[in-house]
Amino acid sequence: MQKKQTKKKKKRSQAPIALVYFAALCLCLVVVGAMVLTLFQKYDILSMGKNDSEAYEGYTSNDCDTILFARINSKNVLHDMLIYRLDPTKDKIFLVPVTPYTVDETTGKTLKQTLEDGGNMGQLTDSVSRIFGVDIDYYMTISNGAFDNVCDQFGGYTYTASEDLYYLSGDADSEKNDVTIKKGSTQNLMGRQIRLIMTYPVFSEGKQGNMKFMAAAMQSMFANAFAMPDVTKGNLDVFYNLAKKKSDTSFTDDDFSVMKTVLSDMLSRGVTPAMSLTPTGSWNVDESQFVVDASFCEELQNQFTPAVMAKKDAEADNN
């Protein structure tokens, strides 16, 4: 009987000790859990990506690239240009249409005249950079065929006409080269149709209308591409190979490899980066010359300034 009472006393005496250990373990887990949660929140370890307004903090101005695309036909005639600016510090792709009739006030020539007078793509790029006051890293010429193929690969542009668009090319194969779109009608335009509307005098606003159309078409196609991230990631090499076919370019395969990594990351994070900026300015009477507004150039320079500067760039700005 005495032995049984002794065992019961031991069991009762051990119970408070077990409770103390259990309470201490729970307290330890709470403290450690709070510390881990604080670290995760501080360093954003739990975040799988950021929304449109927040760029990935690891990027700097070193990761930004600007390319001048110039559509030049088989007769070496400059039709239009596009400044493409990739800025992952802002999660943006800026798209700026440039008319070949833009005047470089330093030379007194339009961009079209620069090429016609024996200029090369390097000189043309320097002129565009000078006109807008922005640095352009690379250039790439795009043939009509390459432009059509790239737009087709993007899936074209769904366009609702705000006015009647009508132009007879006079070509023998008029069905392919004429433009006839009624006001209010909605059509899915493919590469060739987009190119013709960008080129022909079909807008009541004149050549400014062509620039606005180009800006809207490019922005729409890029937006559609980023709305299908997995498909677009698989097609990045296709886009590049189509664009560079028979191209005069300073953009190398290694340059593309670096850009592809940035684009793939942006696609994975589900951003919607496309933003078009149409130059404003003044046209002369016959629309053979266009002078860009200084205010637009200032806006463009602000937009092209990265949100995060690399150390070397920051030091250069301070000197």
C-alpha positions as CSV (number, residue, x, y, z in Angstrom):
1,M,0.0,0.0,0.0
2,Q,2.8,2.4,0.9
3,K,4.5,1.6,-2.5
4,K,1.4,2.5,-4.4
5,Q,1.1,5.9,-2.6
6,T,4.8,6.6,-3.3
7,K,4.3,6.0,-7.1
8,K,1.3,8.3,-7.1
9,K,3.3,11.0,-5.4
10,K,6.1,10.6,-8.0
11,K,3.6,10.9,-10.9
12,R,2.0,14.0,-9.4
13,S,5.4,15.6,-8.7
14,Q,6.5,14.9,-12.4
15,A,3.4,16.5,-13.9
16,P,4.2,20.2,-13.1
17,I,7.8,19.6,-14.5
18,A,6.3,18.3,-17.8
19,L,4.0,21.3,-18.0
20,V,6.9,23.7,-17.4
21,Y,8.9,22.1,-20.2
22,F,5.9,22.2,-22.5
23,A,5.2,25.8,-21.8
24,A,8.9,26.7,-22.4
25,L,8.9,24.8,-25.7
26,C,5.7,26.7,-26.8
27,L,7.3,30.0,-25.8
28,C,10.5,29.2,-27.7
29,L,8.5,28.3,-30.8
30,V,6.5,31.5,-30.7
31,V,9.7,33.6,-30.3
32,V,11.6,31.9,-33.1
33,G,8.5,32.0,-35.3
34,A,8.1,35.7,-34.8
35,M,11.8,36.3,-35.6
36,V,11.6,34.2,-38.8
37,L,8.4,36.0,-39.9
38,T,10.1,39.4,-39.3
39,L,13.1,38.4,-41.4
40,F,10.8,37.1,-44.2
41,Q,8.9,40.4,-44.2
42,K,12.0,42.5,-44.0
43,Y,13.7,40.8,-47.0
44,D,10.5,39.9,-48.9
45,I,11.4,36.3,-48.9
46,L,7.8,35.2,-49.2
47,S,7.1,37.3,-52.2
48,M,6.9,35.4,-55.5
49,G,6.9,38.6,-57.5
50,K,5.8,42.2,-57.6
51,N,2.9,44.0,-59.2
52,D,3.1,46.5,-62.1
53,S,4.0,49.4,-59.9
54,E,7.0,47.7,-58.2
55,A,10.1,46.7,-60.1
56,Y,12.4,44.0,-58.9
57,E,14.9,45.6,-56.6
58,G,17.9,43.7,-58.0
59,Y,18.0,45.6,-61.3
60,T,19.9,48.8,-62.0
61,S,20.7,51.1,-64.9
62,N,23.2,48.4,-66.1
63,D,20.2,46.2,-67.0
64,C,18.5,48.8,-69.2
65,D,18.8,48.7,-73.0
66,T,17.7,51.0,-75.8
67,I,17.4,49.9,-79.4
68,L,16.5,51.9,-82.5
69,F,14.6,49.8,-85.0
70,A,14.4,51.2,-88.5
71,R,12.1,49.8,-91.2
72,I,14.0,50.1,-94.5
73,N,12.7,48.6,-97.7
74,S,14.6,46.8,-100.4
75,K,15.3,50.1,-102.1
76,N,17.0,51.5,-99.0
77,V,14.1,53.9,-98.3
78,L,13.5,54.7,-94.6
79,H,9.8,54.4,-93.8
80,D,9.6,54.6,-90.0
81,M,11.5,53.9,-86.8
82,L,10.8,52.8,-83.3
83,I,12.8,53.5,-80.1
84,Y,12.5,50.5,-77.9
85,R,13.6,51.0,-74.3
86,L,13.7,48.1,-71.8
87,D,13.8,49.3,-68.2
88,P,13.4,46.5,-65.7
89,T,14.1,49.0,-62.8
90,K,10.6,50.4,-63.6
91,D,9.2,47.1,-65.1
92,K,8.6,49.1,-68.3
93,I,9.1,48.7,-72.0
94,F,8.9,52.1,-73.6
95,L,7.9,52.3,-77.3
96,V,8.5,55.6,-79.2
97,P,7.6,55.9,-82.9
98,V,9.8,58.1,-84.9
99,T,8.9,59.6,-88.3
100,P,11.7,59.7,-90.9
101,Y,10.7,63.4,-91.5
102,T,12.0,64.4,-88.1
103,V,14.6,67.2,-88.4
104,D,18.0,67.0,-86.8
105,E,18.6,70.7,-86.1
106,T,22.3,70.1,-85.8
107,T,22.6,69.0,-89.4
108,G,19.5,70.6,-90.8
109,K,18.5,67.3,-92.4
110,T,15.6,65.0,-91.8
111,L,16.3,61.5,-90.8
112,K,15.2,60.3,-94.2
113,Q,17.6,62.7,-95.9
114,T,20.5,61.6,-93.6
115,L,20.1,58.0,-95.0
116,E,19.5,59.2,-98.6
117,D,22.7,61.3,-98.5
118,G,24.9,58.3,-97.9
119,G,24.5,58.1,-94.1
120,N,24.7,54.8,-92.3
121,M,22.8,53.3,-89.4
122,G,25.4,54.6,-86.9
123,Q,24.9,58.1,-88.1
124,L,21.1,57.8,-88.2
125,T,21.2,56.5,-84.6
126,D,23.4,59.4,-83.5
127,S,20.9,61.8,-85.0
128,V,17.9,60.2,-83.2
129,S,19.8,60.3,-80.0
130,R,20.7,63.9,-80.5
131,I,17.1,64.9,-81.4
132,F,15.5,63.4,-78.3
133,G,18.4,63.8,-75.9
134,V,18.5,60.1,-74.9
135,D,21.2,57.5,-75.2
136,I,20.6,54.7,-77.7
137,D,22.7,51.5,-77.2
138,Y,22.0,49.6,-80.4
139,Y,20.4,49.8,-83.8
140,M,18.7,47.2,-86.0
141,T,17.2,47.5,-89.5
142,I,13.9,45.7,-90.2
143,S,12.9,44.7,-93.7
144,N,9.2,44.8,-94.7
145,G,9.0,41.0,-94.7
146,A,10.6,40.8,-91.3
147,F,8.2,43.4,-89.9
148,D,5.2,41.5,-91.2
149,N,6.4,38.2,-89.8
150,V,7.1,39.6,-86.3
151,C,3.7,41.2,-86.2
152,D,2.0,38.0,-87.4
153,Q,3.9,36.1,-84.6
154,F,2.6,38.6,-82.1
155,G,-0.9,37.8,-83.3
156,G,-1.6,41.1,-85.0
157,Y,-3.5,44.1,-83.7
158,T,-7.3,44.4,-83.1
159,Y,-8.1,47.8,-84.4
160,T,-11.4,49.8,-84.4
161,A,-11.2,52.7,-86.9
162,S,-12.2,56.1,-85.7
163,E,-12.5,57.3,-89.3
164,D,-12.7,56.0,-92.8
165,L,-9.3,54.7,-93.9
166,Y,-9.0,54.5,-97.7
167,Y,-6.0,54.4,-100.0
168,L,-5.5,52.9,-103.5
169,S,-1.9,51.8,-104.0
170,G,-2.1,51.7,-107.8
171,D,-0.2,48.4,-107.7
172,A,-1.3,45.5,-109.9
173,D,-2.0,43.4,-106.9
174,S,-4.3,46.0,-105.4
175,E,-6.1,43.5,-103.2
176,K,-3.0,43.1,-101.1
177,N,-1.7,46.7,-101.1
178,D,-4.9,48.8,-100.9
179,V,-6.4,50.0,-97.6
180,T,-10.2,50.1,-97.1
181,I,-11.5,50.2,-93.5
182,K,-14.8,51.8,-92.7
183,K,-15.3,54.0,-89.6
184,G,-16.4,52.1,-86.6
185,S,-15.4,48.7,-88.0
186,T,-13.2,46.4,-85.9
187,Q,-10.6,44.3,-87.6
188,N,-7.7,42.1,-86.5
189,L,-4.9,43.6,-88.6
190,M,-1.9,41.4,-89.4
191,G,1.6,42.5,-90.2
192,R,1.2,43.6,-93.8
193,Q,-2.0,45.6,-93.1
194,I,-0.4,47.2,-90.1
195,R,2.6,48.2,-92.2
196,L,0.5,49.7,-95.0
197,I,-1.5,51.8,-92.6
198,M,1.7,53.0,-90.9
199,T,2.9,54.1,-94.3
200,Y,0.0,55.4,-96.4
201,P,-1.6,58.9,-96.1
202,V,-4.9,57.5,-94.7
203,F,-5.4,59.7,-91.6
204,S,-7.2,63.1,-91.6
205,E,-4.5,64.1,-89.1
206,G,-1.8,63.4,-91.6
207,K,1.5,61.9,-90.8
208,Q,1.0,62.5,-87.1
209,G,-1.9,60.0,-87.4
210,N,0.5,57.4,-88.8
211,M,2.8,57.9,-85.7
212,K,-0.2,57.5,-83.3
213,F,-1.4,54.4,-85.1
214,M,2.1,52.9,-84.9
215,A,2.4,53.6,-81.2
216,A,-1.1,52.1,-80.5
217,A,-0.4,49.0,-82.6
218,M,3.0,48.3,-81.0
219,Q,1.7,48.8,-77.5
220,S,-1.2,46.5,-78.1
221,M,0.9,43.7,-79.5
222,F,3.4,43.9,-76.6
223,A,0.6,44.0,-74.1
224,N,-0.9,40.9,-75.7
225,A,2.4,39.1,-75.6
226,F,2.9,39.8,-71.9
227,A,-0.7,38.6,-71.3
228,M,0.5,35.1,-72.4
229,P,3.8,34.9,-70.5
230,D,4.5,31.2,-71.0
231,V,3.9,31.3,-74.8
232,T,5.9,34.5,-75.2
233,K,8.9,33.1,-73.2
234,G,8.9,30.2,-75.6
235,N,8.8,32.5,-78.6
236,L,11.5,35.1,-77.6
237,D,14.1,33.4,-79.8
238,V,11.6,33.2,-82.7
239,F,10.9,37.0,-82.5
240,Y,14.6,37.8,-82.4
241,N,15.6,35.5,-85.3
242,L,12.7,36.9,-87.5
243,A,13.7,40.5,-86.7
244,K,17.5,40.1,-87.3
245,K,17.1,38.3,-90.7
246,K,19.2,40.2,-93.2
247,S,19.4,43.1,-90.7
248,D,22.1,45.7,-90.4
249,T,22.5,45.7,-86.6
250,S,24.9,46.4,-83.8
251,F,22.8,44.1,-81.5
252,T,24.7,40.8,-81.1
253,D,23.5,37.3,-80.1
254,D,25.2,37.8,-76.7
255,D,23.3,41.1,-76.2
256,F,20.1,39.3,-76.9
257,S,21.0,36.5,-74.5
258,V,21.3,39.1,-71.7
259,M,18.1,40.8,-72.7
260,K,16.2,37.5,-72.9
261,T,17.0,36.8,-69.3
262,V,15.5,40.1,-68.2
263,L,12.4,39.7,-70.4
264,S,11.9,36.1,-69.2
265,D,12.0,37.3,-65.6
266,M,9.5,40.1,-66.3
267,L,7.2,37.7,-68.0
268,S,7.5,35.3,-65.0
269,R,6.5,38.1,-62.6
270,G,3.4,38.9,-64.6
271,V,4.1,42.6,-65.2
272,T,2.3,44.6,-68.0
273,P,5.2,46.8,-69.1
274,A,4.2,48.2,-72.5
275,M,4.0,52.0,-72.6
276,S,4.0,54.0,-75.9
277,L,5.0,57.7,-76.1
278,T,4.1,59.5,-79.4
279,P,6.3,62.5,-80.1
280,T,4.5,65.9,-80.3
281,G,5.8,68.8,-82.4
282,S,5.2,70.9,-85.4
283,W,4.9,69.9,-89.1
284,N,5.6,72.2,-92.0
285,V,2.9,72.8,-94.6
286,D,3.7,69.8,-96.9
287,E,4.6,67.5,-94.0
288,S,8.1,67.1,-95.3
289,Q,9.6,68.1,-92.0
290,F,8.7,67.5,-88.3
291,V,10.3,69.3,-85.4
292,V,9.9,67.6,-82.0
293,D,8.7,69.7,-79.1
294,A,11.3,70.4,-76.4
295,S,8.7,69.5,-73.8
296,F,8.3,66.0,-75.3
297,C,12.1,65.5,-75.2
298,E,12.2,66.5,-71.6
299,E,9.4,64.0,-70.8
300,L,11.1,61.3,-72.7
301,Q,14.4,61.9,-70.8
302,N,12.6,61.7,-67.5
303,Q,10.8,58.4,-68.5
304,F,14.1,56.9,-69.7
305,T,15.9,57.7,-66.4
306,P,16.2,54.4,-64.5
307,A,14.6,54.1,-61.0
308,V,17.8,52.5,-59.7
309,M,21.2,53.7,-60.8
310,A,24.3,51.5,-60.9
311,K,27.1,52.6,-58.6
312,K,29.3,53.8,-61.5
313,D,26.4,55.8,-63.0
314,A,25.6,57.4,-59.7
315,E,29.2,58.4,-59.2
316,A,29.4,59.8,-62.7
317,D,26.3,61.9,-62.0
318,N,27.8,63.3,-58.8
319,N,31.1,64.3,-60.6
